[in-house]
C-alpha cells in the first residue's frame, strides 16, 4: 500500500561544541553589541518593550553600548537568553549569549 504523505521541512539550528558546553553554565548573559544600523530610539524602544527597562535605564544601556561597544542587558539560563536573543535579533539588533 503506497501512501502520499506531505513532506515537512524542518530548519534545525546547529550548535558548536563550545556553544553546547557553555550552555551548561548556570548563568548566561545576553550581550547587546554596537552597530552602525540601529538608531538610539530603536534600541531604547526594544529594551523597554521586550526587556521591561524604564526609559532612563534603556537610555543608559544605549549609551554604554555606543561608548563601550557592548553591554550585558540580561542574565539567566541559556534557554531564556536564547529566546530573548532571537526576539531582539528579529528586531535587527546585534546580540549574542555568553
C-alpha positions as CSV (number, residue, x, y, z in Angstrom):
1,X,0.0,0.0,0.0
2,X,1.5,3.3,-1.0
3,X,0.5,6.5,0.9
4,X,1.2,10.0,-0.2
5,X,2.4,12.0,2.8
6,X,3.0,15.7,2.8
7,X,6.7,16.4,3.4
8,X,7.5,18.6,6.3
9,X,10.5,20.9,6.0
10,X,12.2,21.5,9.3
11,X,15.0,24.0,9.8
12,X,17.4,23.0,12.5
13,X,19.9,25.3,14.1
14,X,23.3,23.8,14.6
15,X,25.4,24.5,17.7
16,X,29.1,24.1,18.1
17,X,30.7,22.1,20.9
18,X,31.8,25.3,22.5
19,X,28.2,26.6,22.5
20,X,26.9,23.3,23.9
21,X,29.5,23.3,26.7
22,X,28.9,26.9,27.5
23,X,25.2,26.2,27.8
24,X,25.9,24.0,30.8
25,X,26.9,27.1,32.8
26,X,24.2,28.2,35.2
27,X,24.2,31.9,34.4
28,X,24.4,33.3,30.9
29,X,24.4,36.9,29.7
30,X,22.6,38.5,26.8
31,X,25.1,40.9,25.2
32,X,23.9,43.8,23.1
33,X,26.5,45.0,20.6
34,X,27.1,48.3,18.9
35,X,26.3,48.5,15.2
36,X,26.1,51.2,12.6
37,X,22.5,50.3,11.7
38,X,20.2,50.8,14.6
39,X,19.2,54.2,16.0
40,X,19.2,55.1,19.7
41,X,15.4,55.3,19.6
42,X,15.0,51.8,18.2
43,X,17.4,50.3,20.7
44,X,15.7,52.1,23.6
45,X,12.3,51.0,22.3
46,X,13.3,47.4,22.1
47,X,14.9,47.4,25.6
48,X,11.7,48.9,27.1
49,X,9.3,46.7,25.1
50,X,11.0,43.3,25.3
51,X,13.2,43.5,28.4
52,X,10.9,45.8,30.5
53,X,13.5,48.5,31.2
54,X,12.4,52.0,32.1
55,X,13.3,54.8,29.6
56,X,16.2,56.1,31.7
57,X,17.6,52.6,32.1
58,X,17.3,51.9,28.4
59,X,19.0,55.2,27.5
60,X,21.9,54.4,29.8
61,X,22.3,51.0,28.2
62,X,22.2,52.5,24.7
63,X,24.9,55.0,25.7
64,X,27.0,52.2,27.2
65,X,26.7,50.1,24.0
66,X,27.6,53.2,21.9
67,X,30.6,54.1,24.1
68,X,32.0,50.6,25.1
69,X,30.9,48.6,22.0
70,X,28.7,46.2,24.0
71,X,26.7,45.8,27.2
72,X,25.2,42.9,29.1
73,X,21.5,43.5,29.2
74,X,20.1,40.4,30.8
75,X,21.2,37.4,32.8
76,X,19.6,34.0,33.2
77,X,19.5,30.4,31.9
78,X,20.9,29.6,28.4
79,X,17.4,28.8,27.1
80,X,15.9,32.1,28.4
81,X,18.8,34.1,26.9
82,X,18.4,32.3,23.6
83,X,14.7,33.3,23.5
84,X,15.5,36.9,24.1
85,X,18.4,36.8,21.6
86,X,16.1,35.6,18.9
87,X,13.5,38.2,19.7
88,X,16.0,41.1,19.6
89,X,17.7,39.7,16.5
90,X,14.3,39.7,14.7
91,X,14.2,43.4,15.6
92,X,17.5,43.9,13.9
93,X,19.7,44.3,17.0
94,X,23.1,42.6,17.2
95,X,23.0,40.3,20.2
96,X,24.8,37.2,21.5
97,X,24.7,34.9,24.5
98,X,27.8,34.4,26.7
